[in-house]
Amino acid sequence: MRPGAVIAGCGWKLGRPFPDRLDVVIRQAVLAALAESGLSIDDIDSFVTVAGDTLDGISVPGRAEVAGNYGRRYLNVPSSAGHGLGAAVTQIEAGEAKNLILVGWGAATKYGAFDPRRNQADPFYARPIGASPRVVAALQANEILDMPGMEKSALQSYADAMAQRAWDGTVAPEAGAAPAWVRTGFCDGAVAIVLRRASDGKPGVAVSDFASISRAYSPEDDRLDTAEWVKEALSAMSGRGYTDGTEFTVIEAAAPTPIAEARALSALGFASDTDQGKFNPSGGGATAHFGQATALRQIAETSRRLAAGSKSSSRRPSKGLVLDLTGPAGQHTTAIMLQAETVQ
């Protein structure tokens, strides 16, 4: 597939919680992304937003002066970061926009009062009547652990490592103190990504391919294996599927729980001896669980890593893969392939 869009600049900020108003932080992220891209607000044709909830999706962009006040096209895609990226790339490929800003955010710290799992999953998702978030998480974990290819010790080790990275030393979680499916934390976050038309011929990180799949969430339907969802999305994206992650320089995944995230990574070769420089080097979803927009930060960080790697190496262009698993079990899966190269 010939890439139609290139990531030209990124900006983001995380906090637990933010000391400033969310609209102020969003504006700061947008200005940082524009500065890195070398473009100005006058160069932008359209905005696509991915918010943690519908109210924020409608009200925050205007207050942050990143959309309506400029009279640009505006589209809010509240489902997931992957779907938001797909909508942004499609606008560019369809010729409706030459330069576009994709913005995502969420004040997920407010969910902590409702969700004792301390998990990013929206507490307003439908759950079995009478079942607490912790019980639902345990059901999902037991289903996944019954599947081949994952050991409890590997999952626990992964969850502990991600928790250490997620909290940046402000909290020192004791290894093994909690089951693998509860080792995540809330934070507030805002991310802005500037995309431009690939045919401009300037170097950048191309969105070379992506594909989304969705599955109904039911503990009885035997479809809780996130590894199988990842394989299905990769097959839909490439037409040939991937059996390992050897062709990727970096692989990032964000899922509602560490146990689902590790299982998703297992589709690409994750094991107990995880290569921390390749699989979720920034800490995975546990580092930035601020709702549906979490994976946007991983897209931005992967883009930065690929761009830096392409400048320091004369080898073939480096590739990155971001897996966005949204929903209580991660059943809305998007696979996004990024490639650092000079696009002609």
N, C-alpha and C positions, 0 to 999 in steps of 0.2 A: 504493500500500500504506500503510495506517495504521500508524505506528510503535507497537511494543508495548513497547519498552525504551528507556531514556534513560541516557546516561553521566553520572553524578553527581559522580564524583571520580576522580583518577588519581594515581599515584605511581610513580616509577621511578628506577633507579640503574644506571650502567654503570661498568665498570672493566676494566683490562688488567694483571693479573687483579684480583679483589677482594682488598682487604687483610683483610677480615673473612670469617668463615664464610658460606657461601651462605644457610643458614637464617636467620642474623641479618639479612642484607641483605633477604631476602624479607619478613621481619617488618617491617622499617623501611618498605618500599614499601607494605605493606598498611596500616600505621598512617597513612602520609601520604595515601593514597587515602581512607581513612575520614575523616580530618580535613577534607579538601577537600569531601567529600560532605555533611558535617554529620551523618553517621550514626555509631552506635557498633557495636561487635562484636555487641551484643545484638540489633541490628536486622537482622542478616544471617541469611537462611534457608538459603543454599546457597553452596558453593564449587565453582568449575570451574577446573582447573589444566591448563596446557600446559607440559610439561617437555622439556628437551633429550634425555632418555632415560628409559626406563621405570623404572629403579631410583630416579632422583631423583623421578619422578612419584609413587612410592609412599611414599618415606621422608621427603623434605624437608618436606612440608606439616605433618606431625605434629610434627617437631622445631621448626618455625617457629611452632607454635601458631596456625595459620590454618585448621585443618580439624577433624580427628578429636577433638582435645581439647575441642571445643565441642559435639560431638554433632550437627553440622549435616549436611545432605546433602553428599555429596562425589562429584565426577566428574572423572576424569583423562582428558584427550583429548590423547594424545601426537602426533597427526598434524600439526597446524598451528595457528597462531594463528587463522586464519579459521574453521576447524572448531570451535575452542574458543569463539569468539564466537558462532557459530551455535548451539552447544549451550546457552550461557548465555541467549541471547535466547529460545530455544525453551522453556526452563524457565519463564521469566517469562511468556511468552505462553500457556503451558499452565496457568498458575495454580499451579504448584508452588513458586514463589518470588516474593516481593514485592521483596526486596532481595537482591542477589547480588554476590559478589566473584569476578572472573576474574583469575587470577594466572598469570604465565608467567615462566620463568627458564631459564638455561642457563649452565654453566661451559664455554664453548666454547674457552677458551684451552688446555684440555687436548687439543684436537684437533690443535693445531699440530704436535705430534710425529709425527702420522700422515699429515698432508696437506700435501705440499710446495707446493700451490697457495695456501696460507694462505687457504683458502676455507671458509665456514661449513658446506658440505655434509658430512653425517655420513660419516666414512670407512668406516663399516660397511655402507653401501649396496652392493648388488651392482653390480659393474662388469665389463666384458668381461675375460675371463681374460687376464692378462699386460699389461693396459693400466694405466698409472699415472694418478692423478688429473689430472696435467698433460696427458697425451695425450687423456683423455676431454674435458677442458675445451676443448682445441684443436679436437677434432672438432666439438663443439657450436658453437664460435665460427665455424668455417668454414661449417657448415651455415647459420647465421644470416646471415653476411655474403654468402652467395650469394643471399639474398632481397632484393627491391627495397625501397627506402625508407630504407636506412641506409648511410652512408659510413664507411669506416674512420676517417677524421679526426674525424668527429662522435663516434664511439664512444670513441676515444682521449681526446678532449677531455672527454667526460663522465666517463670512468673517472678521469682525473687530478683533475677537480674534486671528485668524490666522495671520492677518497683523501685530498685535502687536508682536507676537512671531517671525515672519519672519525677522523683522528689528532690533531685539535685542536692542531696545531702541535708535538706531542711528537716527531713524526717528519716530516721535510719530504721527501716523495718527489719525486724529480726527474721532471718532466713527460716522458711518453713513455718512461720507463726500462723499463717492462714492458708487455707486451701488455694490451689492455683486459680480457681475461678473467682476469687474475691480480691486479687491483688492489683486493683486499679484504683485510681483516684480522680476526682473531679478537678477541672480547672476552667478558667475563662480563656478564650482565645480569639484572635482575629488574624486573618490571612488575606493577602491581596496578591494576585498573579496577573501580570500584563501579558496578553497573547497578541501576536501580530501575524499577518499573512506570510506564509512560508515563501511565496513567490517573490518576495522583496529581495531575496538573495543574500540576506545578511546572516552571519553565523548565529547560532543559538541552539537551544535544546528543543528538538522537534517532538511533538506529540505524535509519534509514528503510528500508533494503533490503540484502540480501546474497545471493550465490549462489556455489556452488562447483562446479567441474568437475575431473575427473581424467583423465589420459591415461597409457597405458602408456609406459614409457621404452624406446625402442629407436632407435638411430641410423639404422636402415634403414627406419623407417616414415614418413619425411617429415613428422613431426609435431613438429618441434623449434622451430617458430616461436612464441615466446612472445606476439607481437603477436596472432596468431590465437587463442591461448588466452584472452587478455584480452577480445577481441571476443566470443568465445563466452560467457564468464562474464557480461559486461555484458548480452548479449542475453537470457541466462537470467534475469538479475536483473530487468530492466525490461520485457522483452517487446518492446522497440523498438530496442534497441542504441544505441550512441553512436559517432559518427564523429569527434568531436573533444572537447576538454576545456573548451570555452568556458563551460559552465554551472557548472563547479566552481571554487571559490576556491583550493583546494589539492589536489594529486594526489600521493600518496605510493606508492612501489612498493618492495618488497623481493624480491629474487631471489638465487639462489645465486652469480651472477656479474654484474659490471657490464654485460657485453655483453648478457646476457639481460634485465637490468633496463631498459637503454636501449631495447632492441627492444620490450619490453612497453609502455613509455611512448610509443613511436612510434605505437601504436594510438590515442593520444589527442592527437596533434599535436606530440609531442616532435621537435625538430630541433636542428641544431648551435647555433642561437642560443637556447638554452634559457632560458626565463624562470625564473630561480633562485628568485623569490618564489612560484612556483606549483608547479613540478615538483621534488619531493624537496627542499624548502627546508632540511630538517634533515640532508641528506646521504645519504638512501637507506639501503639495506641495509648498505652498507659502514660506516656509522656504528655499527651495532649488530648484528653477526652473532653472535648467541649461540644459534643453533639454531632450532628450530621456532617459538619464541616471539618471534623478532625483530620480526615485524610488529605485535605488541601495542604496542611502543613507538611505532610510527608511528600506530596507532589512537589512543593516548593523546595524542600530540603534535598530531595533527590535531584532536582534540576540543578541546584547549586553544586552538588557533589560531581555530577556528570560534567558540568561546564568547567569546573576546576581541574578534573582529571584530563579533559581533552586538551587543556593548555599545557599540561606537564608531560604529555605522552604523544609520540608520533605514531602509535599503533592505530589499529582500526577503531572507528568511533565506539565509545563506550555506551552500553545500554543499561537502563534501569527499569524496574518493574514496581508498580505500586498497586497493592490490593486493597480495595475499599470494601469492607464488609459491614453493612449498615443494617439495623434492625435488632430486636432482642436477641436473636441467635446469629446475626450476621448473614441472614439469608438473602439480602439484596447485595449481590457481589459485582463489583466492577474491576476489571483488570486493565491497567493503563501502562502502555509501553512508552518510555521516553528514550531519546537517542541524541547524544551530543554530536553535532556535525555542522558543517557549513552547508546550508540548504540552498541549492541553485534554483 
